């Protein structure tokens, strides 16, 4: 376990890609669950929750979830918002790793 901690201790920027991947997996799964619930007429995940997960780093997973499950594709706030957030998050990664020589 200390080996994993040592990898991130030297450069905390290494946590960002891991965080973005984790949040993307979470939002991807939530999009799938919400689509299934929509088909069944069951309780739905609030749109604010979907956007919060995207803002917290899961935008790429949200985009992939929209495409995979064909969910929220007609809502312009999702169709444009998730891809823009994903680009901003990826740009942040590239900018952080471009500074100081990267990892």
C-alpha positions in Angstrom: 0.0 0.0 0.0 2.8 2.4 0.8 4.1 1.9 -2.8 0.8 3.4 -4.2 1.0 6.3 -1.8 4.7 6.9 -2.7 3.7 7.2 -6.4 1.3 10.1 -5.7 3.4 11.7 -2.9 6.1 12.8 -5.3 3.7 14.7 -7.6 0.0 15.2 -6.5 -0.9 16.1 -10.1 -0.9 12.4 -10.8 -4.1 12.1 -8.8 -6.1 14.2 -11.3 -6.3 11.7 -14.2 -7.2 9.0 -11.7 -9.9 11.2 -10.2 -11.3 12.1 -13.6 -11.4 8.4 -14.6 -13.1 7.4 -11.3 -15.7 10.2 -11.6 -16.3 9.3 -15.3 -17.0 5.7 -14.4 -19.4 6.9 -11.7 -21.3 9.2 -14.0 -21.3 6.6 -16.8 -22.9 4.1 -14.5 -25.4 6.7 -13.1 -26.4 7.6 -16.7 -27.1 3.9 -17.4 -29.2 3.5 -14.2 -31.1 6.7 -15.0 -31.9 5.5 -18.5 -33.1 2.2 -17.2 -35.3 3.9 -14.6 -36.7 6.2 -17.3 -37.8 3.2 -19.3 -39.4 1.6 -16.3 -41.2 4.8 -15.2 -39.4 4.7 -11.8 -37.8 7.4 -9.7 -35.1 9.3 -11.6 -31.8 10.8 -10.8 -32.2 14.6 -10.6 -30.5 16.5 -13.5 -28.7 18.6 -10.9 -27.0 15.4 -9.6 -25.9 14.5 -13.1 -24.4 17.9 -13.7 -22.8 17.9 -10.3 -21.0 14.6 -11.1 -19.9 16.1 -14.4 -18.6 19.2 -12.7 -16.7 17.0 -10.2 -14.8 15.5 -13.0 -17.1 12.9 -14.6 -18.0 14.9 -17.8 -16.2 12.4 -20.1 -18.2 9.6 -18.6 -21.3 11.6 -19.0 -20.6 12.1 -22.7 -19.9 8.4 -23.2 -23.0 7.5 -21.2 -25.2 9.8 -23.3 -23.9 8.1 -26.5 -24.0 4.6 -25.2 -27.4 4.7 -23.5 -28.9 7.3 -25.9 -29.9 9.3 -22.8 -30.4 13.0 -22.4 -29.2 13.6 -26.0 -32.1 15.9 -26.9 -31.5 18.2 -23.9 -29.2 20.9 -25.2 -27.8 21.6 -21.7 -26.5 18.0 -21.7 -25.7 17.7 -25.4 -23.5 20.8 -25.2 -22.7 21.0 -21.5 -21.1 17.6 -20.9 -18.8 17.8 -24.0 -17.7 21.3 -23.1 -17.0 20.3 -19.5 -15.1 17.2 -20.7 -12.9 19.4 -23.0 -12.2 21.8 -20.1 -11.3 18.9 -17.8 -9.0 17.3 -20.3 -7.4 20.7 -21.1 -6.8 21.2 -17.4 -5.0 17.8 -17.3 -2.8 18.7 -20.3 -2.1 22.2 -18.9 -1.1 20.8 -15.5 1.1 18.1 -16.9 2.6 20.5 -19.4 3.8 22.7 -16.6 7.0 21.5 -14.9 7.8 18.7 -17.4 4.8 16.4 -16.7 5.0 13.0 -15.0 
